[in-house]
């Protein structure tokens, strides 16, 4: 299903189109949609979002660069407005069950370009044996009493819409470390509203559980599926949610 354009340039605005696009981007920088220091979506993505050419986007970015609110380097354009980054009121950790870095566990994460598990392919709407980006996470405590392993498969939609994920295809060799802890932030910045469903089942002995997370966007398009297995003598999975006040 085609995505709708979240912002459209005012039809009665007499300014050049690139100035209109620059104004819309500036609004996003001021309201924190793109937090200070964060990279803006790529030119191709912005062109699709606003329904304009990439040349118009380049001209709009040049306006913002001259105004000192955007800087560009070899990795792309990023916001330079002062202030604290806007925090997401509902925090999602990727992959599900990933431990905070300060707990002393030994973590390893890699990506490969391969056919996902059959169940993942079915959920993501991928044809059998069609390759996609597959992320593998392994975390073990120093004493060896807690092991967590997770396998995540991303959909074609996620790779097409989220530039940061798409760029991993060329380095998905299964050996290069690939921590994707900010995957959900990247999805949100690409304009995707995330809906996730987590299910927990017992695996084998009483000390092992499996958590399956499915994530889709506001158009019910699947984005990713993760299977996490926790094998622990004494361990706990903690889910923390923050709901903003009504009003």
HELIX and SHEET records of a PDB file:
HELIX    1   1 UNK A   17  UNK A   31  1                                  15    
HELIX    2   2 UNK A   43  UNK A   50  1                                   8    
HELIX    3   3 UNK A   54  UNK A   66  1                                  13    
HELIX    4   4 UNK A  101  UNK A  103  5                                   3    
HELIX    5   5 UNK A  118  UNK A  124  1                                   7    
HELIX    6   6 UNK A  156  UNK A  161  1                                   6    
HELIX    7   7 UNK A  163  UNK A  166  1                                   4    
HELIX    8   8 UNK A  167  UNK A  171  5                                   5    
HELIX    9   9 UNK A  183  UNK A  189  1                                   7    
SHEET    1   A 2 UNK A  70  UNK A  73  0                                        
SHEET    2   A 2 UNK A  76  UNK A  79 -1                                        
SHEET    1   B 7 UNK A 173  UNK A 177  0                                        
SHEET    2   B 7 UNK A 106  UNK A 115 -1                                        
SHEET    3   B 7 UNK A 131  UNK A 140 -1                                        
SHEET    4   B 7 UNK A 146  UNK A 154 -1                                        
SHEET    5   B 7 UNK A 222  UNK A 232 -1                                        
SHEET    6   B 7 UNK A 208  UNK A 216 -1                                        
SHEET    7   B 7 UNK A 195  UNK A 202 -1                                        
END                                                                             
